[in-house]
Amino acid sequence: MYYLAKLRFESEDDNGKTKKIREQYLVQASSVGEAEQKLMERFGQGISPCQLEAVQESKILGLID
Protein backbone atom coordinates (compact mmCIF):
# COMPACT_ATOMS: atom_id res chain seq x y z
CA MET A 1 0.00 0.00 0.00
CA TYR A 2 0.97 3.60 -0.46
CA TYR A 3 0.44 6.39 2.05
CA LEU A 4 0.47 10.14 1.47
CA ALA A 5 2.37 11.93 4.23
CA LYS A 6 2.51 15.65 4.92
CA LEU A 7 5.56 17.01 6.72
CA ARG A 8 6.38 20.48 7.98
CA PHE A 9 9.89 21.84 8.44
CA GLU A 10 11.09 25.15 9.79
CA SER A 11 14.04 26.82 8.14
CA GLU A 12 15.85 30.12 8.50
CA ASP A 13 16.50 32.26 5.44
CA ASP A 14 19.57 34.45 4.93
CA ASN A 15 17.95 37.30 6.91
CA GLY A 16 17.31 35.09 9.94
CA LYS A 17 13.56 34.84 9.40
CA THR A 18 11.95 31.51 10.23
CA LYS A 19 10.13 30.03 7.27
CA LYS A 20 7.69 27.09 7.33
CA ILE A 21 8.09 24.57 4.55
CA ARG A 22 5.46 21.92 3.82
CA GLU A 23 6.24 18.86 1.73
CA GLN A 24 4.32 15.74 0.72
CA TYR A 25 5.78 12.26 0.34
CA LEU A 26 4.44 9.00 -0.98
CA VAL A 27 5.49 6.14 1.30
CA GLN A 28 5.22 2.42 0.58
CA ALA A 29 4.31 0.61 3.79
CA SER A 30 1.95 -2.02 5.16
CA SER A 31 0.33 0.30 7.73
CA VAL A 32 0.10 3.93 8.84
CA GLY A 33 2.43 3.14 11.75
CA GLU A 34 5.08 1.70 9.46
CA ALA A 35 4.81 4.74 7.17
CA GLU A 36 5.30 7.07 10.16
CA GLN A 37 8.30 5.04 11.31
CA LYS A 38 9.94 5.19 7.87
CA LEU A 39 9.44 8.95 7.72
CA MET A 40 10.93 9.55 11.17
CA GLU A 41 13.93 7.35 10.34
CA ARG A 42 14.52 9.40 7.21
CA PHE A 43 13.73 12.94 8.42
CA GLY A 44 13.75 12.82 12.23
CA GLN A 45 17.48 13.47 12.59
CA GLY A 46 17.73 16.30 10.07
CA ILE A 47 19.21 19.75 10.53
CA SER A 48 15.83 21.28 11.32
CA PRO A 49 13.15 19.41 13.23
CA CYS A 50 10.21 18.14 11.21
CA GLN A 51 6.65 17.61 12.25
CA LEU A 52 4.48 14.92 10.79
CA GLU A 53 1.16 16.66 10.04
CA ALA A 54 -0.81 13.79 8.49
CA VAL A 55 -0.55 10.30 7.04
CA GLN A 56 -3.41 8.85 5.04
CA GLU A 57 -3.94 5.96 2.69
CA SER A 58 -3.32 6.95 -0.92
CA LYS A 59 -5.59 6.10 -3.81
CA ILE A 60 -2.48 5.22 -5.83
CA LEU A 61 -2.45 1.48 -6.53
CA GLY A 62 1.12 1.11 -7.68
CA LEU A 63 4.15 2.52 -9.46
CA ILE A 64 5.30 1.44 -12.88
CA ASP A 65 8.99 1.82 -13.74
Backbone as CSV, one residue per row, in Angstrom:
resi,resn,N_x,N_y,N_z,CA_x,CA_y,CA_z,C_x,C_y,C_z
1,MET,0.824,-1.173,0.000,0.000,0.000,0.000,0.875,1.245,0.000
2,TYR,0.277,2.315,-0.441,0.966,3.598,-0.455,0.224,4.582,0.443
3,TYR,0.991,5.396,1.140,0.437,6.393,2.051,0.964,7.765,1.675
4,LEU,0.096,8.757,1.737,0.466,10.141,1.471,0.751,10.797,2.815
5,ALA,1.958,11.318,2.966,2.368,11.926,4.226,2.672,13.400,4.006
6,LYS,2.247,14.211,4.964,2.507,15.649,4.921,3.434,16.002,6.074
7,LEU,4.564,16.611,5.733,5.564,17.010,6.724,5.729,18.519,6.716
8,ARG,6.102,19.058,7.881,6.379,20.485,7.980,7.754,20.672,8.603
9,PHE,8.556,21.502,7.963,9.888,21.839,8.444,9.935,23.333,8.719
10,GLU,10.832,23.736,9.586,11.094,25.154,9.786,12.530,25.405,9.380
11,SER,12.729,26.497,8.655,14.044,26.822,8.138,14.275,28.316,8.276
12,GLU,15.512,28.695,8.435,15.853,30.119,8.496,16.393,30.550,7.151
13,ASP,15.945,31.721,6.684,16.498,32.259,5.443,17.750,33.067,5.765
14,ASP,18.320,33.701,4.754,19.572,34.451,4.931,19.416,35.637,5.878
15,ASN,18.195,36.159,6.031,17.946,37.301,6.908,17.608,36.881,8.335
16,GLY,17.600,35.598,8.610,17.309,35.094,9.940,15.834,34.887,10.225
17,LYS,14.995,35.054,9.214,13.559,34.836,9.402,13.259,33.343,9.345
18,THR,12.372,32.894,10.224,11.950,31.507,10.232,10.863,31.318,9.181
19,LYS,11.044,30.305,8.377,10.131,30.032,7.269,9.602,28.611,7.415
20,LYS,8.287,28.427,7.260,7.691,27.094,7.332,7.622,26.497,5.933
21,ILE,8.084,25.283,5.825,8.094,24.574,4.546,7.253,23.319,4.703
22,ARG,6.298,23.126,3.810,5.464,21.920,3.823,5.794,21.085,2.594
23,GLU,5.932,19.784,2.820,6.236,18.857,1.734,5.356,17.627,1.865
24,GLN,5.094,16.981,0.733,4.319,15.740,0.721,5.198,14.623,0.181
25,TYR,5.025,13.435,0.760,5.781,12.261,0.342,4.839,11.086,0.178
26,LEU,5.152,10.250,-0.780,4.437,8.999,-0.980,5.299,7.895,-0.384
27,VAL,4.735,7.144,0.551,5.492,6.137,1.298,4.869,4.768,1.051
28,GLN,5.703,3.793,0.715,5.225,2.423,0.577,5.396,1.737,1.927
29,ALA,4.280,1.258,2.485,4.307,0.610,3.794,3.083,-0.286,3.922
30,SER,3.086,-1.125,4.953,1.953,-2.024,5.165,0.920,-1.445,6.123
31,SER,1.265,-0.332,6.808,0.329,0.303,7.733,0.719,1.766,7.925
32,VAL,-0.185,2.523,8.536,0.105,3.926,8.837,1.290,4.012,9.790
33,GLY,1.330,3.144,10.783,2.428,3.144,11.747,3.781,2.896,11.105
34,GLU,3.823,1.971,10.157,5.077,1.698,9.457,5.481,2.894,8.602
35,ALA,4.511,3.545,7.971,4.808,4.737,7.167,5.386,5.842,8.047
36,GLU,4.790,6.063,9.225,5.303,7.067,10.160,6.718,6.730,10.596
37,GLN,6.976,5.465,10.879,8.303,5.035,11.312,9.342,5.292,10.218
38,LYS,9.013,4.962,8.979,9.937,5.187,7.866,10.251,6.672,7.710
39,LEU,9.236,7.510,7.851,9.441,8.951,7.718,10.332,9.491,8.827
40,MET,10.119,9.054,10.052,10.927,9.547,11.166,12.369,9.055,11.071
41,GLU,12.567,7.842,10.555,13.932,7.352,10.342,14.649,8.208,9.307
42,ARG,13.922,8.636,8.303,14.525,9.405,7.213,14.702,10.879,7.556
43,PHE,13.711,11.495,8.216,13.733,12.938,8.423,13.868,13.363,9.882
44,GLY,13.750,12.465,10.818,13.751,12.824,12.230,15.057,13.381,12.741
45,GLN,16.169,13.035,12.128,17.480,13.471,12.592,18.078,14.552,11.700
46,GLY,17.239,15.274,10.988,17.728,16.296,10.069,18.222,17.538,10.780
47,ILE,18.679,18.492,9.998,19.206,19.747,10.533,18.108,20.510,11.273
48,SER,16.949,20.610,10.656,15.832,21.276,11.320,14.786,20.228,11.681
49,PRO,14.147,20.401,12.827,13.146,19.412,13.227,11.949,19.404,12.275
50,CYS,11.390,18.235,12.060,10.208,18.143,11.206,9.035,17.659,12.045
51,GLN,7.863,18.057,11.609,6.646,17.606,12.251,5.825,16.853,11.232
52,LEU,5.337,15.725,11.632,4.478,14.924,10.787,3.054,15.437,10.973
53,GLU,2.495,16.059,9.932,1.164,16.655,10.042,0.055,15.642,9.787
54,ALA,0.246,14.746,8.818,-0.812,13.789,8.489,-0.240,12.633,7.688
55,VAL,-0.837,11.471,7.869,-0.549,10.299,7.042,-1.894,9.667,6.713
56,GLN,-2.141,9.470,5.432,-3.408,8.850,5.036,-3.175,7.900,3.878
57,GLU,-4.045,6.929,3.761,-3.937,5.957,2.686,-4.128,6.670,1.342
58,SER,-3.273,6.347,0.404,-3.322,6.952,-0.919,-4.225,6.138,-1.832
59,LYS,-4.781,6.789,-2.808,-5.588,6.099,-3.807,-4.711,5.483,-4.910
60,ILE,-3.424,5.751,-4.855,-2.481,5.216,-5.829,-2.338,3.721,-5.594
61,LEU,-2.510,2.939,-6.632,-2.455,1.477,-6.526,-1.065,0.917,-6.714
62,GLY,-0.210,1.617,-7.447,1.119,1.111,-7.676,1.940,2.056,-8.529
63,LEU,3.225,1.752,-8.632,4.154,2.518,-9.455,4.664,1.625,-10.570
64,ILE,4.784,2.187,-11.739,5.300,1.438,-12.883,6.600,2.098,-13.307
65,ASP,7.673,1.320,-13.300,8.988,1.824,-13.740,9.183,1.591,-15.198
